[in-house]
Amino acid sequence: MKTNSVGSIFLLFTLVIGLISMSPVSFADHSEITITPISGSGFNSGCELTETGCFSPSTAIVEVGGTVIFSNTDNVAHTFSSGIPSDDVIGTDFNSGMLSPGDSAEWKPEIVGEFSYFDMIHPWMQGLIVVEEIEEGHSELKTETSIVVEETVEEAVVEETVEEAVVEETVEEAVVEETVEEAVVEETVEEAVVEENTSNQTSEEEGGGCLIATAAYGSELAPQVQMLREIRDNQLMNTESGSAFMTTFNEAYYSFSPYIADMERESPVFKEIVKAGLTPMLSTLAIMESAETESEVLGLGLSVIALNLGMYIGLPAFGILKVIQFRKN
């Protein structure tokens, strides 16, 4: 009788595994998917070159009429905007807007296709959403499979004896022990991930991208944008005064730069105006390339700030005063 009991259980598991292997798609649930930024990806370009990418998942699959949840689990602001950074117009399919840490947004796709998206604040962060048609017959196949499994379970229960109950108790104890071991392993892995993320966050010293310059020159690989990034990484972020300045600057800059970048992409005329306005500033910032020590960064940085204040505020104000005096005379 014990042999019959073990044989019935073995038959049950074999049947269930066989049914699942014959129709794996019927058990796949693509009605809802959550996309989150990889922690630390917003501080430095390079995540786009890794296998995991900058978003999790990097390629998301969802059904037509399903729900895509954009969740900002990072500690800096992000956006989820359809398109790619080089597009003149972005966000035509979806645009989450700026999501602060802990915020989320949703999108329900209505057509089949592949939708590229990126983070406007950190344009190197890019991903892909694949929207698929719901295949008919999956739900019916899943129901039939469930009925067959239930009938098999009932037959096994009818054939069980006192010896089978002992076997089931042994199996349950083994499952409990395995579950406890898995829980310990998962907890250990989670602690390791938290420690690694904390370490990476502590050692990360680089800021986000320059949205306005990227939109003006059409690419984050443009020489002007590269120069801004190199000055930030090689001069400013390597000194205490430069790091403090970038922290304060980023808080103010990213509060308005995404909107200006959007306006640049929507209006070629405005884009050219911004590009012309950036030229004097880029010329003065070239001075910072020779700064190496703390004192040089501080001294040259104050000089650059003074030059830009003179060009963008002083000269226009002086011109306005001269015009007023000319009219009075």
NORUR-V202012 format. One line per field, one symbol per residue. ss: DSSP state (h for helix, s for strand, l for the rest). phi: phi as a letter, one per 40 degrees, with the letter a starting at -180 (. if undefined). A space follows every 10 residues. Layout:
ss->???
phi->???
This chain:
ss->lhhhhhhhhh hhhhhhhhhh hhllhhhlll lsssssslll hhhlllhhhl llllssllss ssslllssss sllllllsll ssllllllll llllslllsl lllsssslll llssssssll lllllsssss sslllllhhh hhhhhhhhhh hhhhhhhhhl lhhhhhhhhh hhhhhhhhhh hhhhhhhhhh hhhhhhhhhh hhhlllllll hhhhhhhlll llhhhhhhhh hhhhhhhhlh hhhhhhhhhh hhhlllhhhh hhhhhhlhhh hhhhhhhhhh hhhhhhhhhh lllhhhhhhh hhhhhhhhhh hhhhhhhhhh hhhhhhhhl
phi->.ccccccccc cccccccccc ccacccccbb caabbbccdg cccacicccc ccgbbbccbb baccgcbbbc bcccbbcabb bchbdcccbb gccaacgcbc dgcaababcb bcibbcaacc cbcccbaabb bbccccgccc cccccccccc cccccccccc bccccccccc cccccccccc cccccccccc cccccccccc ccccbbcccc cccccccgac ccdccccccc ccccbcccbc cccccccccc dccccbcdcc ccccccbdcc ccccccccdc cccccccccc cbcdcccccc cccccccccc ccbccccccc ccccccccc
